Amino acid sequence: MGQMCCFPLSRGDDKLSVKKAPAVDDDELVSLSKRLVEDAVLRAVQQYMEETQQNGAAPKDEGPPGPTHILNSTK
């Protein structure tokens, strides 16, 4: 059968190293998360604006297809 590993098994454990990520405090993570969300929202709004300008107008909020007089009846 073929080999399941992509590096030689003869390596010594002392040659393998694991890089650790630098420590990040909670305040920095919260700040980064907020910036990422704000950036995503801004991009979504920009994309929406570009698409509505290309289509000529903003899409209308229409109800489901069918007779609307039944839904708006007050009797």
N, CA, C and O atoms as a CHARMM CRD file, in Angstrom:
* protein
*
  300
    1    1 MET  N      0.83400  -1.17600   0.00000 PROA 1      0.00000
    2    1 MET  CA     0.00000   0.00000   0.00000 PROA 1      0.00000
    3    1 MET  C      0.87800   1.23900   0.00000 PROA 1      0.00000
    4    1 MET  O      2.05700   1.17100   0.34700 PROA 1      0.00000
    5    2 GLY  N      0.29700   2.38700  -0.39400 PROA 2      0.00000
    6    2 GLY  CA     1.03600   3.64100  -0.47400 PROA 2      0.00000
    7    2 GLY  C      1.27700   4.25800   0.89100 PROA 2      0.00000
    8    2 GLY  O      0.63500   3.91700   1.88500 PROA 2      0.00000
    9    3 GLN  N      2.21000   5.16200   0.89700 PROA 3      0.00000
   10    3 GLN  CA     2.54600   5.85100   2.13600 PROA 3      0.00000
   11    3 GLN  C      1.47000   6.88800   2.45800 PROA 3      0.00000
   12    3 GLN  O      1.02700   7.60200   1.55800 PROA 3      0.00000
   13    4 MET  N      1.04600   6.98800   3.69700 PROA 4      0.00000
   14    4 MET  CA    -0.01200   7.89100   4.11500 PROA 4      0.00000
   15    4 MET  C      0.50600   9.26300   4.54800 PROA 4      0.00000
   16    4 MET  O     -0.28200  10.18000   4.78100 PROA 4      0.00000
   17    5 CYS  N      1.78600   9.40100   4.65100 PROA 5      0.00000
   18    5 CYS  CA     2.35700  10.61300   5.20700 PROA 5      0.00000
   19    5 CYS  C      3.12700  11.37200   4.13100 PROA 5      0.00000
   20    5 CYS  O      3.59500  10.76900   3.16500 PROA 5      0.00000
   21    6 CYS  N      3.26000  12.66400   4.28700 PROA 6      0.00000
   22    6 CYS  CA     3.93700  13.45000   3.27200 PROA 6      0.00000
   23    6 CYS  C      5.34000  13.89100   3.70800 PROA 6      0.00000
   24    6 CYS  O      6.00500  14.60600   2.95900 PROA 6      0.00000
   25    7 PHE  N      5.80100  13.49500   4.87300 PROA 7      0.00000
   26    7 PHE  CA     7.16500  13.80400   5.27900 PROA 7      0.00000
   27    7 PHE  C      7.80500  12.53900   5.83800 PROA 7      0.00000
   28    7 PHE  O      7.10500  11.65200   6.32600 PROA 7      0.00000
   29    8 PRO  N      9.10000  12.45200   5.76900 PROA 8      0.00000
   30    8 PRO  CA     9.76300  11.22200   6.22500 PROA 8      0.00000
   31    8 PRO  C      9.58500  11.01400   7.72400 PROA 8      0.00000
   32    8 PRO  O      9.60800  11.96000   8.51100 PROA 8      0.00000
   33    9 LEU  N      9.40800   9.75400   8.09300 PROA 9      0.00000
   34    9 LEU  CA     9.22000   9.42300   9.49600 PROA 9      0.00000
   35    9 LEU  C     10.54000   9.36900  10.25500 PROA 9      0.00000
   36    9 LEU  O     10.53700   9.22200  11.47700 PROA 9      0.00000
   37   10 SER  N     11.64300   9.48200   9.57100 PROA 10     0.00000
   38   10 SER  CA    12.93400   9.38300  10.23400 PROA 10     0.00000
   39   10 SER  C     13.33700  10.66900  10.93800 PROA 10     0.00000
   40   10 SER  O     14.38600  10.71000  11.58200 PROA 10     0.00000
   41   11 ARG  N     12.53700  11.71200  10.83300 PROA 11     0.00000
   42   11 ARG  CA    12.84200  12.96800  11.51600 PROA 11     0.00000
   43   11 ARG  C     12.82400  12.78000  13.02400 PROA 11     0.00000
   44   11 ARG  O     12.00300  12.03900  13.56500 PROA 11     0.00000
   45   12 GLY  N     13.71300  13.44100  13.67000 PROA 12     0.00000
   46   12 GLY  CA    13.71300  13.41300  15.12500 PROA 12     0.00000
   47   12 GLY  C     12.73300  14.42600  15.66600 PROA 12     0.00000
   48   12 GLY  O     12.45700  15.44000  15.02400 PROA 12     0.00000
   49   13 ASP  N     12.21000  14.15400  16.83900 PROA 13     0.00000
   50   13 ASP  CA    11.24500  15.07500  17.44700 PROA 13     0.00000
   51   13 ASP  C     11.85200  16.44700  17.69900 PROA 13     0.00000
   52   13 ASP  O     11.13800  17.45000  17.70200 PROA 13     0.00000
   53   14 ASP  N     13.15200  16.50100  17.90800 PROA 14     0.00000
   54   14 ASP  CA    13.78500  17.78400  18.17800 PROA 14     0.00000
   55   14 ASP  C     13.80700  18.68100  16.94900 PROA 14     0.00000
   56   14 ASP  O     13.99800  19.89000  17.08300 PROA 14     0.00000
   57   15 LYS  N     13.62000  18.13500  15.77500 PROA 15     0.00000
   58   15 LYS  CA    13.62800  18.94700  14.55800 PROA 15     0.00000
   59   15 LYS  C     12.25200  19.51500  14.23400 PROA 15     0.00000
   60   15 LYS  O     12.14000  20.46300  13.45700 PROA 15     0.00000
   61   16 LEU  N     11.21400  18.94800  14.81900 PROA 16     0.00000
   62   16 LEU  CA     9.86400  19.44000  14.58600 PROA 16     0.00000
   63   16 LEU  C      9.59600  20.59900  15.53100 PROA 16     0.00000
   64   16 LEU  O      9.88800  20.51600  16.72400 PROA 16     0.00000
   65   17 SER  N      9.04900  21.66400  15.00500 PROA 17     0.00000
   66   17 SER  CA     8.72200  22.79800  15.87200 PROA 17     0.00000
   67   17 SER  C      7.30100  23.24800  15.59700 PROA 17     0.00000
   68   17 SER  O      6.80000  23.13300  14.47800 PROA 17     0.00000
   69   18 VAL  N      6.67700  23.75000  16.61200 PROA 18     0.00000
   70   18 VAL  CA     5.32300  24.26500  16.50200 PROA 18     0.00000
   71   18 VAL  C      5.39000  25.75000  16.76200 PROA 18     0.00000
   72   18 VAL  O      5.85400  26.18800  17.81500 PROA 18     0.00000
   73   19 LYS  N      4.92000  26.53300  15.79100 PROA 19     0.00000
   74   19 LYS  CA     4.91800  27.97500  15.96900 PROA 19     0.00000
   75   19 LYS  C      3.67400  28.36200  16.74600 PROA 19     0.00000
   76   19 LYS  O      2.56000  27.95600  16.41500 PROA 19     0.00000
   77   20 LYS  N      3.88300  29.14800  17.77700 PROA 20     0.00000
   78   20 LYS  CA     2.76000  29.60100  18.59000 PROA 20     0.00000
   79   20 LYS  C      2.36400  31.00400  18.16000 PROA 20     0.00000
   80   20 LYS  O      3.21000  31.85000  17.87200 PROA 20     0.00000
   81   21 ALA  N      1.06700  31.22800  18.12500 PROA 21     0.00000
   82   21 ALA  CA     0.56100  32.56300  17.78400 PROA 21     0.00000
   83   21 ALA  C      0.83400  33.49700  18.95500 PROA 21     0.00000
   84   21 ALA  O      0.81500  33.07500  20.11100 PROA 21     0.00000
   85   22 PRO  N      1.08600  34.76100  18.65400 PROA 22     0.00000
   86   22 PRO  CA     1.31300  35.69900  19.75900 PROA 22     0.00000
   87   22 PRO  C      0.04700  35.85300  20.59100 PROA 22     0.00000
   88   22 PRO  O     -1.06700  35.76900  20.07500 PROA 22     0.00000
   89   23 ALA  N      0.23300  36.07500  21.86600 PROA 23     0.00000
   90   23 ALA  CA    -0.89900  36.22500  22.77500 PROA 23     0.00000
   91   23 ALA  C     -1.67500  37.49200  22.42700 PROA 23     0.00000
   92   23 ALA  O     -1.09100  38.54900  22.18800 PROA 23     0.00000
   93   24 VAL  N     -3.00200  37.36700  22.40200 PROA 24     0.00000
   94   24 VAL  CA    -3.87300  38.49700  22.08500 PROA 24     0.00000
   95   24 VAL  C     -4.88100  38.61300  23.22500 PROA 24     0.00000
   96   24 VAL  O     -5.51200  37.63100  23.61700 PROA 24     0.00000
   97   25 ASP  N     -5.01800  39.81700  23.74500 PROA 25     0.00000
   98   25 ASP  CA    -5.96400  39.98100  24.84600 PROA 25     0.00000
   99   25 ASP  C     -7.39500  40.12600  24.32800 PROA 25     0.00000
  100   25 ASP  O     -7.62100  40.35800  23.14000 PROA 25     0.00000
  101   26 ASP  N     -8.34700  39.98500  25.24000 PROA 26     0.00000
  102   26 ASP  CA    -9.76500  40.01500  24.86400 PROA 26     0.00000
  103   26 ASP  C    -10.17800  41.34400  24.24800 PROA 26     0.00000
  104   26 ASP  O    -10.95500  41.36400  23.29400 PROA 26     0.00000
  105   27 ASP  N     -9.67100  42.45800  24.77900 PROA 27     0.00000
  106   27 ASP  CA   -10.03900  43.76800  24.23400 PROA 27     0.00000
  107   27 ASP  C     -9.61900  43.89600  22.77800 PROA 27     0.00000
  108   27 ASP  O    -10.34700  44.46000  21.96000 PROA 27     0.00000
  109   28 GLU  N     -8.45200  43.37500  22.46100 PROA 28     0.00000
  110   28 GLU  CA    -7.97300  43.44100  21.07800 PROA 28     0.00000
  111   28 GLU  C     -8.82700  42.56700  20.16600 PROA 28     0.00000
  112   28 GLU  O     -9.11100  42.94100  19.02800 PROA 28     0.00000
  113   29 LEU  N     -9.23300  41.40700  20.66700 PROA 29     0.00000
  114   29 LEU  CA   -10.09800  40.52100  19.87400 PROA 29     0.00000
  115   29 LEU  C    -11.45900  41.15500  19.62800 PROA 29     0.00000
  116   29 LEU  O    -11.99900  41.05700  18.52600 PROA 29     0.00000
  117   30 VAL  N    -12.01600  41.80000  20.63700 PROA 30     0.00000
  118   30 VAL  CA   -13.31500  42.46500  20.48900 PROA 30     0.00000
  119   30 VAL  C    -13.19700  43.59600  19.47400 PROA 30     0.00000
  120   30 VAL  O    -14.06100  43.76200  18.61300 PROA 30     0.00000
  121   31 SER  N    -12.12400  44.37100  19.58200 PROA 31     0.00000
  122   31 SER  CA   -11.91500  45.47900  18.65100 PROA 31     0.00000
  123   31 SER  C    -11.77100  44.96900  17.22000 PROA 31     0.00000
  124   31 SER  O    -12.35900  45.52700  16.29300 PROA 31     0.00000
  125   32 LEU  N    -10.99700  43.92100  17.04800 PROA 32     0.00000
  126   32 LEU  CA   -10.80900  43.34300  15.71300 PROA 32     0.00000
  127   32 LEU  C    -12.12300  42.79400  15.17100 PROA 32     0.00000
  128   32 LEU  O    -12.43200  42.97800  13.99400 PROA 32     0.00000
  129   33 SER  N    -12.89300  42.12600  16.01200 PROA 33     0.00000
  130   33 SER  CA   -14.17800  41.57800  15.58500 PROA 33     0.00000
  131   33 SER  C    -15.11800  42.68800  15.13300 PROA 33     0.00000
  132   33 SER  O    -15.79200  42.56100  14.11100 PROA 33     0.00000
  133   34 LYS  N    -15.16100  43.77900  15.90200 PROA 34     0.00000
  134   34 LYS  CA   -16.02100  44.90500  15.52900 PROA 34     0.00000
  135   34 LYS  C    -15.61500  45.48300  14.18600 PROA 34     0.00000
  136   34 LYS  O    -16.46600  45.78500  13.35000 PROA 34     0.00000
  137   35 ARG  N    -14.30400  45.63800  13.97600 PROA 35     0.00000
  138   35 ARG  CA   -13.84000  46.18400  12.69700 PROA 35     0.00000
  139   35 ARG  C    -14.18200  45.26000  11.54400 PROA 35     0.00000
  140   35 ARG  O    -14.55800  45.72300  10.46700 PROA 35     0.00000
  141   36 LEU  N    -14.05600  43.95500  11.76000 PROA 36     0.00000
  142   36 LEU  CA   -14.40000  43.00400  10.70200 PROA 36     0.00000
  143   36 LEU  C    -15.88100  43.05900  10.36200 PROA 36     0.00000
  144   36 LEU  O    -16.24700  43.02100   9.18800 PROA 36     0.00000
  145   37 VAL  N    -16.73700  43.14800  11.37400 PROA 37     0.00000
  146   37 VAL  CA   -18.18100  43.22100  11.13700 PROA 37     0.00000
  147   37 VAL  C    -18.53500  44.52500  10.43000 PROA 37     0.00000
  148   37 VAL  O    -19.31000  44.52900   9.47400 PROA 37     0.00000
  149   38 GLU  N    -17.95600  45.64600  10.90900 PROA 38     0.00000
  150   38 GLU  CA   -18.23800  46.93300  10.27200 PROA 38     0.00000
  151   38 GLU  C    -17.80500  46.92000   8.81100 PROA 38     0.00000
  152   38 GLU  O    -18.51500  47.43200   7.94500 PROA 38     0.00000
  153   39 ASP  N    -16.65400  46.34200   8.53900 PROA 39     0.00000
  154   39 ASP  CA   -16.15800  46.26200   7.16700 PROA 39     0.00000
  155   39 ASP  C    -17.09900  45.41900   6.30500 PROA 39     0.00000
  156   39 ASP  O    -17.40000  45.78300   5.16800 PROA 39     0.00000
  157   40 ALA  N    -17.56000  44.29500   6.84800 PROA 40     0.00000
  158   40 ALA  CA   -18.47700  43.42800   6.09400 PROA 40     0.00000
  159   40 ALA  C    -19.79600  44.14100   5.80700 PROA 40     0.00000
  160   40 ALA  O    -20.34300  44.02300   4.71100 PROA 40     0.00000
  161   41 VAL  N    -20.30700  44.88000   6.79300 PROA 41     0.00000
  162   41 VAL  CA   -21.56600  45.61000   6.60000 PROA 41     0.00000
  163   41 VAL  C    -21.37700  46.69700   5.54900 PROA 41     0.00000
  164   41 VAL  O    -22.21500  46.85300   4.66200 PROA 41     0.00000
  165   42 LEU  N    -20.28500  47.44900   5.64200 PROA 42     0.00000
  166   42 LEU  CA   -20.02700  48.49700   4.64700 PROA 42     0.00000
  167   42 LEU  C    -19.91400  47.92500   3.23900 PROA 42     0.00000
  168   42 LEU  O    -20.43800  48.50400   2.28800 PROA 42     0.00000
  169   43 ARG  N    -19.23800  46.80300   3.10600 PROA 43     0.00000
  170   43 ARG  CA   -19.11600  46.17200   1.78000 PROA 43     0.00000
  171   43 ARG  C    -20.47600  45.72600   1.26300 PROA 43     0.00000
  172   43 ARG  O    -20.77100  45.87700   0.07700 PROA 43     0.00000
  173   44 ALA  N    -21.30400  45.18000   2.14300 PROA 44     0.00000
  174   44 ALA  CA   -22.63900  44.72800   1.72800 PROA 44     0.00000
  175   44 ALA  C    -23.49000  45.91100   1.29000 PROA 44     0.00000
  176   44 ALA  O    -24.21600  45.82000   0.30000 PROA 44     0.00000
  177   45 VAL  N    -23.40700  47.02100   2.02000 PROA 45     0.00000
  178   45 VAL  CA   -24.17600  48.20900   1.65500 PROA 45     0.00000
  179   45 VAL  C    -23.68600  48.76000   0.31900 PROA 45     0.00000
  180   45 VAL  O    -24.49200  49.13400  -0.53300 PROA 45     0.00000
  181   46 GLN  N    -22.37000  48.80900   0.13600 PROA 46     0.00000
  182   46 GLN  CA   -21.82000  49.29100  -1.13400 PROA 46     0.00000
  183   46 GLN  C    -22.26900  48.41800  -2.29100 PROA 46     0.00000
  184   46 GLN  O    -22.63600  48.92400  -3.35200 PROA 46     0.00000
  185   47 GLN  N    -22.24200  47.10400  -2.09000 PROA 47     0.00000
  186   47 GLN  CA   -22.66600  46.18800  -3.14800 PROA 47     0.00000
  187   47 GLN  C    -24.14600  46.39000  -3.45400 PROA 47     0.00000
  188   47 GLN  O    -24.54300  46.38300  -4.62000 PROA 47     0.00000
  189   48 TYR  N    -24.96300  46.57000  -2.42300 PROA 48     0.00000
  190   48 TYR  CA   -26.39200  46.80300  -2.61000 PROA 48     0.00000
  191   48 TYR  C    -26.61800  48.08500  -3.40500 PROA 48     0.00000
  192   48 TYR  O    -27.42100  48.11400  -4.33800 PROA 48     0.00000
  193   49 MET  N    -25.90200  49.14500  -3.02700 PROA 49     0.00000
  194   49 MET  CA   -26.05500  50.42300  -3.71900 PROA 49     0.00000
  195   49 MET  C    -25.64300  50.30200  -5.18700 PROA 49     0.00000
  196   49 MET  O    -26.31800  50.83500  -6.06800 PROA 49     0.00000
  197   50 GLU  N    -24.54400  49.60700  -5.45100 PROA 50     0.00000
  198   50 GLU  CA   -24.09300  49.43200  -6.83300 PROA 50     0.00000
  199   50 GLU  C    -25.11700  48.64900  -7.64200 PROA 50     0.00000
  200   50 GLU  O    -25.40900  48.99800  -8.78600 PROA 50     0.00000
  201   51 GLU  N    -25.66000  47.59700  -7.05100 PROA 51     0.00000
  202   51 GLU  CA   -26.63200  46.76800  -7.76700 PROA 51     0.00000
  203   51 GLU  C    -27.92800  47.52800  -8.02200 PROA 51     0.00000
  204   51 GLU  O    -28.52200  47.38800  -9.09200 PROA 51     0.00000
  205   52 THR  N    -28.37100  48.32000  -7.07100 PROA 52     0.00000
  206   52 THR  CA   -29.61200  49.06600  -7.28400 PROA 52     0.00000
  207   52 THR  C    -29.40900  50.17700  -8.30400 PROA 52     0.00000
  208   52 THR  O    -30.33700  50.49900  -9.04600 PROA 52     0.00000
  209   53 GLN  N    -28.22200  50.76900  -8.35900 PROA 53     0.00000
  210   53 GLN  CA   -27.94900  51.78400  -9.38000 PROA 53     0.00000
  211   53 GLN  C    -27.89500  51.13900 -10.76200 PROA 53     0.00000
  212   53 GLN  O    -28.34400  51.73700 -11.74000 PROA 53     0.00000
  213   54 GLN  N    -27.35800  49.94100 -10.85000 PROA 54     0.00000
  214   54 GLN  CA   -27.29300  49.24700 -12.13300 PROA 54     0.00000
  215   54 GLN  C    -28.69200  48.86100 -12.61000 PROA 54     0.00000
  216   54 GLN  O    -28.97300  48.88100 -13.80900 PROA 54     0.00000
  217   55 ASN  N    -29.55400  48.51500 -11.68000 PROA 55     0.00000
  218   55 ASN  CA   -30.91100  48.08900 -12.03400 PROA 55     0.00000
  219   55 ASN  C    -31.86100  49.27000 -12.20600 PROA 55     0.00000
  220   55 ASN  O    -32.99000  49.08000 -12.65900 PROA 55     0.00000
  221   56 GLY  N    -31.44600  50.45100 -11.86600 PROA 56     0.00000
  222   56 GLY  CA   -32.26500  51.62900 -12.07900 PROA 56     0.00000
  223   56 GLY  C    -33.02600  52.10700 -10.86900 PROA 56     0.00000
  224   56 GLY  O    -33.30000  53.30100 -10.75700 PROA 56     0.00000
  225   57 ALA  N    -33.38100  51.21500  -9.95400 PROA 57     0.00000
  226   57 ALA  CA   -34.13400  51.61700  -8.77200 PROA 57     0.00000
  227   57 ALA  C    -34.01300  50.53300  -7.71300 PROA 57     0.00000
  228   57 ALA  O    -33.66100  49.39100  -8.00600 PROA 57     0.00000
  229   58 ALA  N    -34.30700  50.90600  -6.50200 PROA 58     0.00000
  230   58 ALA  CA   -34.27800  49.93600  -5.40700 PROA 58     0.00000
  231   58 ALA  C    -35.44800  48.97700  -5.56400 PROA 58     0.00000
  232   58 ALA  O    -36.52600  49.38700  -5.99700 PROA 58     0.00000
  233   59 PRO  N    -35.25700  47.71800  -5.22400 PROA 59     0.00000
  234   59 PRO  CA   -36.36000  46.76300  -5.33400 PROA 59     0.00000
  235   59 PRO  C    -37.46800  47.12500  -4.36000 PROA 59     0.00000
  236   59 PRO  O    -37.20400  47.56200  -3.24000 PROA 59     0.00000
  237   60 LYS  N    -38.71800  46.93800  -4.79400 PROA 60     0.00000
  238   60 LYS  CA   -39.87100  47.25000  -3.95400 PROA 60     0.00000
  239   60 LYS  C    -40.14700  46.07800  -3.03500 PROA 60     0.00000
  240   60 LYS  O    -39.91500  44.92400  -3.39400 PROA 60     0.00000
  241   61 ASP  N    -40.63800  46.37900  -1.86400 PROA 61     0.00000
  242   61 ASP  CA   -41.00200  45.34600  -0.90000 PROA 61     0.00000
  243   61 ASP  C    -42.43800  44.93500  -1.18900 PROA 61     0.00000
  244   61 ASP  O    -43.38600  45.54600  -0.69500 PROA 61     0.00000
  245   62 GLU  N    -42.58400  43.90200  -1.98700 PROA 62     0.00000
  246   62 GLU  CA   -43.90400  43.46000  -2.39400 PROA 62     0.00000
  247   62 GLU  C    -44.31200  42.24800  -1.57000 PROA 62     0.00000
  248   62 GLU  O    -43.47300  41.46700  -1.12000 PROA 62     0.00000
  249   63 GLY  N    -45.59200  42.11100  -1.38700 PROA 63     0.00000
  250   63 GLY  CA   -46.11800  40.97100  -0.66100 PROA 63     0.00000
  251   63 GLY  C    -46.11300  39.73300  -1.54100 PROA 63     0.00000
  252   63 GLY  O    -45.64300  39.76700  -2.67700 PROA 63     0.00000
  253   64 PRO  N    -46.63300  38.65800  -1.01400 PROA 64     0.00000
  254   64 PRO  CA   -46.68100  37.42200  -1.79800 PROA 64     0.00000
  255   64 PRO  C    -47.63300  37.58000  -2.97400 PROA 64     0.00000
  256   64 PRO  O    -48.56700  38.38000  -2.91400 PROA 64     0.00000
  257   65 PRO  N    -47.40300  36.82200  -4.04300 PROA 65     0.00000
  258   65 PRO  CA   -48.28200  36.91600  -5.20600 PROA 65     0.00000
  259   65 PRO  C    -49.68800  36.43900  -4.85300 PROA 65     0.00000
  260   65 PRO  O    -49.88100  35.59700  -3.97500 PROA 65     0.00000
  261   66 GLY  N    -50.64300  36.99200  -5.55000 PROA 66     0.00000
  262   66 GLY  CA   -52.02400  36.59000  -5.31200 PROA 66     0.00000
  263   66 GLY  C    -52.87700  37.80000  -5.03300 PROA 66     0.00000
  264   66 GLY  O    -52.38100  38.92600  -5.04200 PROA 66     0.00000
  265   67 PRO  N    -54.15100  37.58600  -4.78400 PROA 67     0.00000
  266   67 PRO  CA   -55.06300  38.71900  -4.55100 PROA 67     0.00000
  267   67 PRO  C    -54.72500  39.40900  -3.23200 PROA 67     0.00000
  268   67 PRO  O    -54.74500  38.79200  -2.16700 PROA 67     0.00000
  269   68 THR  N    -54.41200  40.70200  -3.32400 PROA 68     0.00000
  270   68 THR  CA   -54.04700  41.45600  -2.12800 PROA 68     0.00000
  271   68 THR  C    -55.26300  42.01600  -1.41400 PROA 68     0.00000
  272   68 THR  O    -55.17600  42.38900  -0.24400 PROA 68     0.00000
  273   69 HSD  N    -56.41100  42.08100  -2.11200 PROA 69     0.00000
  274   69 HSD  CA   -57.60200  42.62900  -1.46400 PROA 69     0.00000
  275   69 HSD  C    -58.06400  41.73500  -0.30500 PROA 69     0.00000
  276   69 HSD  O    -58.70800  42.22100   0.62500 PROA 69     0.00000
  277   70 ILE  N    -57.75000  40.46000  -0.34900 PROA 70     0.00000
  278   70 ILE  CA   -58.11800  39.54800   0.73500 PROA 70     0.00000
  279   70 ILE  C    -57.27200  39.85400   1.97800 PROA 70     0.00000
  280   70 ILE  O    -57.77500  39.83600   3.10100 PROA 70     0.00000
  281   71 LEU  N    -55.98400  40.13400   1.76100 PROA 71     0.00000
  282   71 LEU  CA   -55.10200  40.40500   2.88700 PROA 71     0.00000
  283   71 LEU  C    -55.41000  41.73700   3.54700 PROA 71     0.00000
  284   71 LEU  O    -55.24100  41.87500   4.75800 PROA 71     0.00000
  285   72 ASN  N    -55.86100  42.72800   2.76900 PROA 72     0.00000
  286   72 ASN  CA   -56.09400  44.06500   3.29300 PROA 72     0.00000
  287   72 ASN  C    -57.53200  44.29600   3.73700 PROA 72     0.00000
  288   72 ASN  O    -57.89400  45.41800   4.09000 PROA 72     0.00000
  289   73 SER  N    -58.33200  43.28200   3.72400 PROA 73     0.00000
  290   73 SER  CA   -59.74600  43.43200   4.09000 PROA 73     0.00000
  291   73 SER  C    -59.87500  43.68200   5.58100 PROA 73     0.00000
  292   73 SER  O    -59.16900  43.08100   6.39000 PROA 73     0.00000
  293   74 THR  N    -60.80000  44.59300   5.93600 PROA 74     0.00000
  294   74 THR  CA   -61.03100  44.90400   7.35000 PROA 74     0.00000
  295   74 THR  C    -62.36500  44.39200   7.81800 PROA 74     0.00000
  296   74 THR  O    -62.74100  44.66000   8.95900 PROA 74     0.00000
  297   75 LYS  N    -63.09900  43.67400   7.00700 PROA 75     0.00000
  298   75 LYS  CA   -64.42600  43.14900   7.37300 PROA 75     0.00000
  299   75 LYS  C    -64.32300  41.86900   8.14400 PROA 75     0.00000
  300   75 LYS  O    -65.34200  41.29500   8.52900 PROA 75     0.00000
